[in-house]
Amino acid sequence: MFQHHKDNRLHWEQGPVYDISWSSDGSQLSAVGSRGYARTWRLERGGHKDGEELKALGNEIERLAWSPAAHNTNVIAGAGYDKVVQMWDQRTKNTITKLGTRGQITDICWSPSGKYFAAVGREDGIDVFDIAAGSQTPVVSAPFDDIAYLARWDASERVLFLATHQGAVEVYAWPTMEPLTTIPAHAGSCNCLGIDPCGRVLATGGADATMELWSTDDFTMTHVVDGYESPLLFADFSMDGRFIATASDDLEVRIHDSFSGDQVHRLAVESLTTALEWHPRNLALAYGSAGVGKGGVKPAVTIFLKS
């Protein structure tokens, strides 16, 4: 399936990659690293250029997320050390809003419709904002007993999943935040979540070096994928829900069938993968890396796509 795909490395000088994000129409890819400003590449025509710096977001951000809403394809959110989320319109070159949160932000995400936006603090819980209503006050601001890593909505936007340090996934009804169940996913921390765009499968990855696939109908486990030699860090579904890309501390990115869990491709990488995300409209996978020391392998942003 991926035998004709090749790596395309983009211009990158911002140090180890912290985060990457595709715009909802797939025309723009953005990345942020440890140095300088985030960078955006416009990919709709003319191939992969050097990109441009997103100076408006500042030079101390760690997380990026483009809006998935069809009417907001030019809106990107950036979050950093100052506990503030800034939303920027790349077309009009204006700041839309700034959102204050309760603590240092470790993860940000949009709901599938783009109506809601969540900011997760490792030890400070979750703040959710109603972006469609234009409110700068969270509609949900909830602390948690456990350390929270990240949050994701399901495709219907009726369920919110929260990955925790203890390895469980807490499941809540949205928008009431009524607890529905606790998924006992991993023996160690649950480091990543992936949601099938069609709403059928939840993928979890943990410190126990496994990926687990769960039915979203009754939250029962359907498959366990092992063979990793280190904690799983990332899991993301392709736009059609057929494949899951995963990365761990191992020097490889794996692509699995999302229903059987079988590995369909293995992509060798030169240094630790620090971010990955499928293109929203085709089978192209963007991933970022940390690099290896001075004089070693340089950090990079790469797109794995059909040649």
VEXLO-106374 format. One line per 10 residues: number of its first residue (from 1); for each residue x negated, y, z of N, C-alpha, C. Coordinates in nm, 2 decimals. Layout:
BEGIN
NUM) X:Y:Z:X:Y:Z:X:Y:Z  ...
END
This chain:
BEGIN
1) -0.08:-0.12:0.00:0.00:0.00:0.00:-0.09:0.13:0.00  -0.20:0.12:0.07:-0.28:0.24:0.09:-0.42:0.22:0.02  -0.43:0.13:-0.07:-0.56:0.10:-0.13:-0.60:0.21:-0.22  -0.51:0.29:-0.27:-0.55:0.40:-0.36:-0.55:0.54:-0.29  -0.54:0.53:-0.15:-0.56:0.66:-0.07:-0.71:0.68:-0.05  -0.74:0.81:-0.04:-0.88:0.85:-0.01:-0.87:0.97:0.09  -0.99:0.98:0.16:-1.00:1.10:0.25:-1.03:1.22:0.18  -0.97:1.33:0.21:-1.00:1.47:0.16:-1.03:1.56:0.28  -1.16:1.59:0.30:-1.20:1.67:0.41:-1.18:1.82:0.38  -1.12:1.90:0.47:-1.10:2.04:0.46:-1.21:2.12:0.52
11) -1.22:2.25:0.48:-1.32:2.34:0.54:-1.28:2.36:0.69  -1.38:2.33:0.77:-1.35:2.34:0.92:-1.48:2.38:0.99  -1.48:2.49:1.07:-1.59:2.53:1.15:-1.55:2.57:1.29  -1.44:2.52:1.33:-1.38:2.56:1.47:-1.41:2.46:1.58  -1.50:2.37:1.56:-1.54:2.28:1.67:-1.45:2.16:1.68  -1.46:2.08:1.78:-1.37:1.97:1.80:-1.22:2.01:1.79  -1.15:1.93:1.71:-1.01:1.96:1.68:-0.92:1.93:1.80  -0.84:2.02:1.84:-0.74:2.00:1.95:-0.61:1.95:1.90  -0.56:2.01:1.79:-0.42:1.98:1.75:-0.41:2.01:1.60  -0.31:1.94:1.54:-0.28:1.97:1.40:-0.13:1.96:1.38
21) -0.07:2.03:1.28:0.07:2.03:1.26:0.10:2.07:1.11  0.20:2.00:1.05:0.24:2.03:0.92:0.37:2.12:0.92  0.38:2.21:0.83:0.51:2.28:0.82:0.61:2.18:0.77  0.74:2.22:0.79:0.85:2.12:0.76:0.86:2.09:0.62  0.82:2.18:0.53:0.83:2.15:0.38:0.70:2.09:0.33  0.60:2.07:0.42:0.47:2.01:0.38:0.38:2.10:0.30  0.41:2.23:0.29:0.33:2.31:0.21:0.21:2.37:0.28  0.21:2.36:0.42:0.11:2.42:0.50:0.07:2.32:0.61  -0.06:2.32:0.63:-0.12:2.24:0.74:-0.20:2.33:0.83  -0.18:2.32:0.96:-0.26:2.41:1.05:-0.33:2.32:1.15
31) -0.44:2.37:1.20:-0.52:2.30:1.30:-0.58:2.40:1.39  -0.61:2.36:1.52:-0.68:2.45:1.61:-0.79:2.36:1.68  -0.90:2.43:1.71:-1.01:2.36:1.77:-1.06:2.44:1.89  -1.18:2.40:1.93:-1.24:2.45:2.06:-1.30:2.59:2.04  -1.32:2.63:1.91:-1.38:2.76:1.89:-1.30:2.85:1.79  -1.29:2.97:1.82:-1.23:3.06:1.72:-1.08:3.05:1.71  -1.03:3.08:1.59:-0.89:3.09:1.57:-0.84:2.96:1.50  -0.71:2.94:1.51:-0.65:2.83:1.43:-0.66:2.86:1.28  -0.66:2.76:1.20:-0.67:2.77:1.06:-0.55:2.70:0.99  -0.51:2.77:0.88:-0.39:2.72:0.80:-0.44:2.70:0.65
41) -0.40:2.59:0.60:-0.42:2.56:0.45:-0.29:2.56:0.38  -0.28:2.63:0.27:-0.16:2.62:0.18:-0.19:2.52:0.07  -0.10:2.42:0.07:-0.13:2.30:-0.01:-0.03:2.28:-0.12  0.06:2.38:-0.14:0.17:2.35:-0.24:0.12:2.35:-0.38  0.00:2.42:-0.41:-0.05:2.41:-0.55:-0.20:2.45:-0.54  -0.28:2.40:-0.63:-0.42:2.44:-0.64:-0.51:2.36:-0.55  -0.46:2.25:-0.49:-0.55:2.17:-0.41:-0.57:2.22:-0.27  -0.68:2.17:-0.21:-0.71:2.21:-0.07:-0.82:2.32:-0.07  -0.78:2.44:-0.03:-0.87:2.55:-0.03:-0.93:2.56:0.11  -1.01:2.67:0.13:-1.08:2.69:0.25:-0.98:2.72:0.37
51) -0.86:2.77:0.33:-0.77:2.80:0.44:-0.79:2.94:0.49  -0.70:2.99:0.58:-0.71:3.12:0.64:-0.69:3.11:0.79  -0.76:3.20:0.86:-0.75:3.20:1.00:-0.62:3.26:1.05  -0.56:3.20:1.15:-0.44:3.25:1.22:-0.47:3.34:1.34  -0.53:3.46:1.31:-0.58:3.54:1.42:-0.47:3.59:1.51  -0.35:3.60:1.46:-0.23:3.65:1.54:-0.20:3.57:1.66  -0.24:3.44:1.66:-0.21:3.35:1.77:-0.32:3.36:1.88  -0.43:3.44:1.85:-0.53:3.45:1.95:-0.63:3.33:1.93  -0.74:3.34:2.01:-0.85:3.24:1.99:-0.86:3.15:2.12  -0.75:3.14:2.19:-0.76:3.05:2.31:-0.64:2.96:2.32
61) -0.59:2.92:2.20:-0.48:2.82:2.20:-0.53:2.68:2.18  -0.44:2.59:2.23:-0.48:2.45:2.23:-0.38:2.36:2.15  -0.25:2.41:2.14:-0.14:2.34:2.08:-0.07:2.42:1.97  -0.04:2.35:1.86:0.03:2.40:1.75:0.15:2.32:1.72  0.26:2.38:1.67:0.38:2.31:1.62:0.46:2.40:1.53  0.47:2.35:1.40:0.56:2.42:1.31:0.70:2.39:1.33  0.79:2.48:1.31:0.93:2.46:1.33:0.98:2.36:1.22  1.07:2.26:1.26:1.12:2.17:1.17:1.25:2.22:1.10  1.30:2.33:1.14:1.42:2.39:1.08:1.40:2.43:0.94  1.49:2.40:0.85:1.48:2.43:0.71:1.48:2.58:0.69
71) 1.55:2.66:0.78:1.56:2.80:0.76:1.44:2.87:0.83  1.35:2.79:0.89:1.24:2.85:0.96:1.11:2.78:0.93  1.09:2.75:0.80:0.97:2.68:0.75:0.84:2.76:0.77  0.85:2.89:0.79:0.73:2.97:0.81:0.70:3.00:0.95  0.77:2.94:1.05:0.75:2.97:1.19:0.67:2.87:1.25  0.56:2.91:1.32:0.47:2.82:1.39:0.46:2.87:1.53  0.45:2.77:1.63:0.43:2.80:1.77:0.29:2.77:1.81  0.23:2.85:1.89:0.10:2.82:1.95:0.10:2.84:2.10  0.03:2.75:2.17:0.03:2.76:2.32:-0.11:2.75:2.36  -0.15:2.82:2.47:-0.29:2.82:2.52:-0.30:2.82:2.67
81) -0.41:2.87:2.71:-0.45:2.87:2.85:-0.36:2.97:2.94  -0.30:3.07:2.87:-0.23:3.17:2.95:-0.09:3.14:2.98  -0.05:3.01:2.96:0.09:2.97:3.00:0.20:3.03:2.91  0.16:3.09:2.80:0.25:3.16:2.71:0.25:3.09:2.57  0.38:3.07:2.52:0.40:3.02:2.38:0.43:3.14:2.30  0.35:3.15:2.19:0.38:3.26:2.09:0.43:3.20:1.96  0.54:3.25:1.91:0.60:3.21:1.78:0.57:3.31:1.68  0.51:3.27:1.57:0.46:3.36:1.46:0.53:3.32:1.33  0.57:3.42:1.26:0.63:3.40:1.12:0.52:3.43:1.02  0.47:3.32:0.96:0.36:3.33:0.86:0.40:3.40:0.74
91) 0.53:3.41:0.71:0.57:3.49:0.59:0.57:3.64:0.61  0.64:3.68:0.72:0.65:3.82:0.75:0.53:3.88:0.82  0.45:3.79:0.88:0.33:3.83:0.96:0.37:3.90:1.08  0.48:3.85:1.15:0.53:3.91:1.27:0.54:3.81:1.38  0.52:3.85:1.50:0.55:3.77:1.62:0.70:3.77:1.64  0.76:3.65:1.65:0.91:3.64:1.67:0.94:3.65:1.82  0.87:3.58:1.90:0.89:3.59:2.04:0.77:3.53:2.12  0.77:3.56:2.25:0.67:3.50:2.34:0.75:3.44:2.46  0.71:3.32:2.49:0.78:3.25:2.60:0.69:3.22:2.71  0.72:3.26:2.83:0.65:3.23:2.95:0.69:3.09:3.01
101) 0.59:3.01:3.05:0.62:2.88:3.11:0.56:2.87:3.25  0.60:2.76:3.31:0.57:2.75:3.46:0.42:2.71:3.49  0.35:2.65:3.39:0.21:2.61:3.42:0.13:2.59:3.29  0.01:2.54:3.31:-0.08:2.52:3.19:-0.01:2.42:3.10  -0.01:2.45:2.98:0.07:2.37:2.88:-0.02:2.26:2.82  0.03:2.13:2.83:-0.04:2.02:2.77:0.02:1.97:2.65  0.15:2.00:2.62:0.21:1.95:2.50:0.33:2.04:2.47  0.35:2.06:2.34:0.47:2.14:2.29:0.54:2.06:2.18  0.67:2.07:2.17:0.74:2.01:2.06:0.87:2.08:2.04  0.92:2.06:1.91:1.06:2.11:1.88:1.15:2.00:1.88
111) 1.28:2.03:1.90:1.38:1.93:1.87:1.40:1.91:1.72  1.45:1.80:1.67:1.46:1.78:1.53:1.53:1.89:1.45  1.63:1.96:1.50:1.70:2.06:1.43:1.63:2.19:1.44  1.53:2.21:1.53:1.46:2.33:1.55:1.53:2.43:1.65  1.64:2.38:1.70:1.72:2.46:1.80:1.65:2.48:1.93  1.59:2.37:1.98:1.52:2.37:2.11:1.37:2.36:2.10  1.30:2.41:2.20:1.16:2.40:2.20:1.12:2.36:2.34  1.03:2.26:2.36:0.99:2.22:2.49:0.84:2.24:2.51  0.80:2.29:2.63:0.66:2.30:2.67:0.64:2.22:2.80  0.55:2.13:2.79:0.52:2.03:2.91:0.39:2.07:2.97
121) 0.40:2.08:3.11:0.28:2.11:3.19:0.24:1.98:3.26  0.12:1.94:3.25:0.08:1.81:3.31:0.13:1.79:3.45  0.12:1.89:3.54:0.17:1.88:3.68:0.28:1.98:3.71  0.34:2.04:3.60:0.44:2.14:3.63:0.57:2.11:3.57  0.59:1.99:3.51:0.72:1.96:3.46:0.74:2.01:3.32  0.87:2.04:3.28:0.90:2.08:3.15:0.99:2.20:3.15  0.96:2.29:3.05:1.05:2.41:3.02:1.10:2.39:2.88  1.24:2.40:2.87:1.30:2.39:2.74:1.37:2.52:2.71  1.35:2.58:2.59:1.41:2.70:2.54:1.51:2.68:2.43  1.61:2.76:2.43:1.71:2.76:2.32:1.66:2.86:2.22
131) 1.59:2.82:2.12:1.53:2.91:2.02:1.64:2.97:1.93  1.74:2.89:1.90:1.85:2.94:1.81:1.93:3.05:1.88  1.94:3.05:2.01:2.01:3.15:2.08:1.92:3.28:2.11  1.79:3.26:2.08:1.70:3.38:2.10:1.66:3.41:2.24  1.69:3.31:2.33:1.66:3.33:2.47:1.51:3.31:2.51  1.46:3.40:2.59:1.32:3.38:2.65:1.32:3.31:2.78  1.44:3.28:2.83:1.46:3.21:2.96:1.49:3.07:2.94  1.42:2.97:3.00:1.44:2.83:2.98:1.58:2.79:3.01  1.64:2.71:2.93:1.77:2.65:2.96:1.76:2.53:3.05  1.64:2.47:3.05:1.60:2.37:3.14:1.46:2.40:3.19
141) 1.44:2.40:3.32:1.31:2.42:3.38:1.30:2.32:3.50  1.24:2.20:3.47:1.25:2.09:3.57:1.11:2.04:3.60  1.09:2.03:3.73:0.96:1.97:3.78:0.99:1.82:3.78  0.88:1.74:3.79:0.88:1.59:3.80:0.79:1.54:3.91  0.83:1.43:3.97:0.75:1.37:4.07:0.61:1.32:4.02  0.62:1.27:3.89:0.50:1.21:3.83:0.44:1.32:3.74  0.31:1.29:3.70:0.25:1.38:3.60:0.31:1.35:3.46  0.35:1.45:3.39:0.41:1.44:3.26:0.31:1.47:3.15  0.31:1.39:3.05:0.21:1.41:2.94:0.28:1.48:2.82  0.39:1.43:2.78:0.46:1.49:2.66:0.61:1.45:2.65
151) 0.68:1.53:2.58:0.82:1.50:2.56:0.86:1.49:2.41  0.96:1.41:2.38:1.01:1.40:2.24:1.16:1.38:2.24  1.23:1.44:2.15:1.37:1.41:2.13:1.39:1.30:2.03  1.50:1.23:2.04:1.53:1.13:1.94:1.59:1.20:1.82  1.62:1.13:1.71:1.66:1.19:1.58:1.80:1.25:1.59  1.88:1.20:1.68:2.02:1.26:1.70:2.02:1.38:1.79  1.91:1.41:1.86:1.90:1.52:1.95:1.99:1.50:2.07  2.02:1.38:2.10:2.11:1.35:2.22:2.03:1.29:2.33  1.90:1.25:2.31:1.82:1.18:2.41:1.68:1.25:2.41  1.63:1.27:2.53:1.49:1.33:2.55:1.41:1.22:2.62
161) 1.29:1.19:2.57:1.20:1.10:2.63:1.08:1.18:2.69  1.04:1.13:2.80:0.92:1.19:2.87:0.82:1.09:2.91  0.70:1.10:2.86:0.59:1.01:2.89:0.52:1.05:3.02  0.49:0.95:3.10:0.43:0.98:3.24:0.30:0.91:3.26  0.23:0.97:3.37:0.10:0.91:3.41:0.11:0.77:3.46  0.23:0.74:3.52:0.24:0.60:3.58:0.27:0.50:3.47  0.29:0.54:3.35:0.31:0.44:3.24:0.45:0.43:3.20  0.55:0.48:3.27:0.69:0.47:3.23:0.73:0.58:3.14  0.83:0.56:3.07:0.90:0.66:2.98:1.03:0.69:3.05  1.05:0.81:3.09:1.18:0.86:3.15:1.27:0.90:3.04
171) 1.39:0.85:3.04:1.49:0.88:2.93:1.61:0.96:2.99  1.63:1.07:2.93:1.74:1.17:2.97:1.84:1.19:2.86  1.97:1.21:2.90:2.07:1.26:2.81:2.04:1.41:2.78  2.05:1.45:2.66:2.04:1.59:2.63:2.17:1.65:2.57  2.21:1.77:2.62:2.13:1.86:2.70:2.15:1.86:2.85  2.23:1.76:2.90:2.26:1.76:3.04:2.14:1.72:3.13  2.04:1.66:3.08:1.93:1.61:3.15:1.97:1.50:3.26  2.08:1.44:3.23:2.12:1.33:3.32:2.03:1.21:3.29  1.97:1.15:3.40:1.88:1.03:3.38:1.96:0.92:3.32  1.91:0.86:3.21:1.97:0.74:3.15:1.91:0.61:3.19
181) 1.78:0.61:3.18:1.70:0.49:3.22:1.56:0.52:3.23  1.48:0.42:3.29:1.33:0.43:3.29:1.28:0.31:3.21  1.20:0.34:3.11:1.14:0.23:3.03:1.00:0.20:3.09  0.98:0.08:3.14:0.85:0.04:3.21:0.75:0.00:3.10  0.70:0.10:3.03:0.62:0.08:2.91:0.48:0.02:2.93  0.40:0.09:3.02:0.26:0.05:3.02:0.20:0.03:3.16  0.10:-0.05:3.17:0.04:-0.08:3.30:-0.04:0.04:3.35  -0.09:0.12:3.25:-0.16:0.25:3.28:-0.08:0.36:3.23  -0.13:0.48:3.22:-0.06:0.59:3.17:0.00:0.57:3.03  0.12:0.63:3.01:0.17:0.64:2.87:0.12:0.76:2.81
191) 0.03:0.75:2.71:-0.04:0.86:2.65:0.03:0.92:2.53  0.12:0.85:2.46:0.18:0.90:2.34:0.31:0.84:2.31  0.40:0.91:2.24:0.53:0.87:2.20:0.54:0.90:2.05  0.61:0.81:1.98:0.65:0.83:1.84:0.79:0.79:1.82  0.87:0.87:1.75:1.01:0.85:1.73:1.03:0.83:1.58  1.09:0.71:1.55:1.13:0.69:1.41:1.23:0.79:1.36  1.20:0.86:1.25:1.29:0.97:1.20:1.43:0.92:1.17  1.45:0.79:1.15:1.58:0.73:1.13:1.65:0.70:1.26  1.58:0.71:1.37:1.64:0.70:1.50:1.65:0.55:1.55  1.57:0.46:1.50:1.59:0.32:1.53:1.48:0.27:1.63
201) 1.36:0.33:1.62:1.25:0.27:1.70:1.18:0.38:1.77  1.14:0.35:1.90:1.05:0.43:1.98:0.92:0.36:1.99  0.81:0.42:1.96:0.67:0.37:1.98:0.61:0.44:2.10  0.54:0.36:2.18:0.47:0.41:2.30:0.33:0.36:2.29  0.23:0.44:2.34:0.09:0.39:2.35:0.04:0.43:2.48  -0.05:0.34:2.54:-0.09:0.36:2.68:-0.23:0.33:2.70  -0.27:0.35:2.83:-0.41:0.33:2.88:-0.44:0.18:2.88  -0.34:0.10:2.87:-0.36:-0.05:2.87:-0.40:-0.10:2.73  -0.43:-0.01:2.64:-0.48:-0.04:2.50:-0.38:-0.12:2.42  -0.25:-0.09:2.44:-0.14:-0.15:2.36:-0.05:-0.04:2.30
211) 0.02:-0.08:2.19:0.13:-0.01:2.14:0.25:-0.10:2.16  0.36:-0.04:2.21:0.49:-0.11:2.22:0.60:-0.05:2.14  0.68:-0.13:2.08:0.79:-0.08:2.00:0.92:-0.12:2.07  1.01:-0.02:2.08:1.13:-0.03:2.16:1.25:0.00:2.07  1.36:-0.07:2.09:1.49:-0.04:2.02:1.55:0.08:2.09  1.59:0.18:2.01:1.66:0.30:2.08:1.81:0.27:2.10  1.86:0.15:2.06:1.99:0.12:2.09:2.01:0.08:2.24  1.93:-0.01:2.29:1.94:-0.05:2.42:1.81:-0.04:2.50  1.71:0.02:2.44:1.58:0.04:2.51:1.51:-0.09:2.55  1.53:-0.19:2.47:1.45:-0.32:2.49:1.33:-0.32:2.40
221) 1.23:-0.39:2.45:1.10:-0.40:2.37:1.12:-0.50:2.26  1.07:-0.47:2.14:1.08:-0.56:2.02:0.95:-0.62:1.99  0.84:-0.54:2.00:0.71:-0.59:1.97:0.60:-0.53:2.06  0.50:-0.60:2.08:0.38:-0.55:2.15:0.26:-0.56:2.05  0.19:-0.45:2.02:0.08:-0.45:1.93:-0.05:-0.43:2.01  -0.14:-0.53:2.02:-0.26:-0.52:2.09:-0.38:-0.53:2.00  -0.50:-0.56:2.05:-0.61:-0.56:1.97:-0.70:-0.43:1.97  -0.64:-0.33:2.04:-0.72:-0.21:2.06:-0.82:-0.24:2.17  -0.94:-0.17:2.16:-1.04:-0.18:2.26:-1.05:-0.07:2.36  -0.96:0.03:2.34:-0.96:0.14:2.43:-0.82:0.20:2.44
231) -0.79:0.29:2.53:-0.65:0.35:2.55:-0.60:0.41:2.42  -0.47:0.38:2.39:-0.41:0.44:2.27:-0.38:0.59:2.30  -0.41:0.68:2.21:-0.39:0.82:2.23:-0.29:0.88:2.14  -0.26:0.83:2.02:-0.17:0.89:1.93:-0.09:0.79:1.86  0.04:0.82:1.83:0.13:0.73:1.75:0.23:0.82:1.68  0.23:0.81:1.54:0.32:0.89:1.47:0.38:0.82:1.35  0.52:0.83:1.33:0.59:0.76:1.23:0.58:0.84:1.09  0.57:0.77:0.98:0.58:0.83:0.85:0.72:0.89:0.83  0.73:0.97:0.73:0.86:1.04:0.71:0.98:0.95:0.68  0.95:0.83:0.62:1.06:0.74:0.60:1.07:0.63:0.70
241) 0.99:0.64:0.81:1.00:0.55:0.92:0.94:0.41:0.90  0.88:0.39:0.78:0.83:0.26:0.75:0.70:0.23:0.82  0.62:0.33:0.85:0.48:0.31:0.90:0.46:0.39:1.03  0.37:0.34:1.11:0.32:0.41:1.23:0.17:0.42:1.22  0.12:0.54:1.23:-0.03:0.56:1.24:-0.06:0.58:1.38  -0.17:0.51:1.42:-0.22:0.52:1.56:-0.37:0.54:1.57  -0.41:0.60:1.68:-0.55:0.62:1.71:-0.58:0.60:1.85  -0.70:0.55:1.88:-0.74:0.53:2.02:-0.88:0.58:2.03  -0.96:0.55:2.13:-1.10:0.58:2.14:-1.18:0.50:2.04  -1.12:0.40:1.98:-1.19:0.32:1.88:-1.22:0.41:1.76
251) -1.32:0.38:1.69:-1.35:0.46:1.57:-1.28:0.41:1.45  -1.14:0.42:1.46:-1.06:0.39:1.35:-0.92:0.44:1.37  -0.85:0.46:1.26:-0.71:0.50:1.26:-0.64:0.37:1.20  -0.54:0.32:1.26:-0.46:0.21:1.21:-0.32:0.25:1.17  -0.28:0.18:1.06:-0.14:0.20:1.01:-0.07:0.07:1.02  0.05:0.07:1.09:0.12:-0.05:1.11:0.26:-0.04:1.05  0.32:-0.16:1.02:0.46:-0.17:0.98:0.54:-0.14:1.10  0.64:-0.05:1.09:0.71:0.00:1.21:0.81:-0.10:1.27  0.84:-0.20:1.19:0.94:-0.30:1.24:0.88:-0.43:1.29  0.77:-0.47:1.22:0.71:-0.59:1.26:0.59:-0.57:1.35
261) 0.53:-0.44:1.34:0.41:-0.41:1.42:0.28:-0.46:1.35  0.30:-0.53:1.24:0.18:-0.58:1.17:0.09:-0.46:1.11  -0.04:-0.48:1.12:-0.13:-0.38:1.07:-0.13:-0.39:0.92  -0.12:-0.28:0.85:-0.12:-0.28:0.70:-0.24:-0.21:0.64  -0.31:-0.13:0.73:-0.43:-0.06:0.68:-0.51:-0.02:0.80  -0.64:-0.02:0.78:-0.74:0.03:0.88:-0.83:0.13:0.82  -0.84:0.25:0.88:-0.92:0.35:0.83:-1.03:0.38:0.92  -1.15:0.35:0.88:-1.27:0.37:0.97:-1.30:0.52:0.97  -1.33:0.57:1.09:-1.36:0.72:1.11:-1.50:0.73:1.18  -1.56:0.84:1.17:-1.70:0.86:1.22:-1.71:0.91:1.36
271) -1.60:0.97:1.41:-1.60:1.01:1.55:-1.46:1.00:1.61  -1.44:1.03:1.73:-1.31:1.02:1.80:-1.20:1.10:1.74  -1.09:1.03:1.71:-0.97:1.10:1.65:-0.90:1.18:1.76  -0.88:1.31:1.74:-0.82:1.39:1.85:-0.68:1.45:1.81  -0.63:1.42:1.69:-0.50:1.46:1.65:-0.47:1.39:1.52  -0.34:1.35:1.50:-0.30:1.30:1.37:-0.15:1.33:1.35  -0.11:1.34:1.23:0.03:1.37:1.20:0.06:1.34:1.05  0.17:1.26:1.02:0.21:1.23:0.88:0.27:1.36:0.82  0.25:1.37:0.69:0.31:1.47:0.61:0.46:1.45:0.61  0.54:1.55:0.62:0.69:1.54:0.64:0.76:1.49:0.51
281) 0.69:1.48:0.40:0.76:1.44:0.27:0.70:1.33:0.19  0.58:1.29:0.23:0.51:1.19:0.15:0.41:1.11:0.24  0.35:1.01:0.19:0.26:0.93:0.27:0.12:0.98:0.27  0.11:1.10:0.32:-0.03:1.16:0.34:-0.04:1.18:0.49  -0.16:1.14:0.54:-0.18:1.15:0.69:-0.30:1.25:0.72  -0.27:1.35:0.80:-0.37:1.44:0.84:-0.42:1.40:0.98  -0.56:1.41:1.00:-0.61:1.38:1.13:-0.73:1.46:1.16  -0.75:1.49:1.28:-0.87:1.57:1.33:-0.96:1.49:1.41  -1.09:1.53:1.42:-1.19:1.46:1.50:-1.27:1.55:1.58  -1.34:1.49:1.68:-1.42:1.56:1.78:-1.56:1.59:1.74
291) -1.61:1.51:1.65:-1.75:1.51:1.61:-1.84:1.44:1.72  -1.97:1.44:1.69:-2.06:1.37:1.78:-2.18:1.45:1.81  -2.18:1.53:1.91:-2.30:1.60:1.96:-2.37:1.69:1.86  -2.48:1.75:1.90:-2.55:1.84:1.82:-2.63:1.76:1.72  -2.62:1.80:1.59:-2.69:1.74:1.49:-2.63:1.61:1.44  -2.52:1.57:1.50:-2.45:1.44:1.46:-2.34:1.47:1.37  -2.24:1.39:1.37:-2.12:1.40:1.29:-2.04:1.52:1.33  -2.01:1.61:1.23:-1.94:1.73:1.26:-1.79:1.71:1.28  -1.73:1.78:1.37:-1.58:1.78:1.37:-1.52:1.81:1.24  -1.40:1.75:1.21:-1.34:1.76:1.08:-1.19:1.76:1.09
301) -1.13:1.82:0.99:-0.98:1.80:0.96:-0.98:1.73:0.82  -0.91:1.62:0.82:-0.91:1.53:0.70:-0.77:1.50:0.66  -0.74:1.49:0.53:-0.61:1.44:0.48:-0.63:1.31:0.41  -0.57:1.20:0.45:-0.58:1.07:0.39:-0.46:1.06:0.30  -0.48:1.07:0.17:-0.37:1.07:0.07:-0.40:1.00:-0.06  -0.29:0.97:-0.13:-0.31:0.90:-0.26:-0.39:0.98:-0.36  -0.49:0.92:-0.42:-0.57:1.00:-0.51:-0.51:0.99:-0.65
END
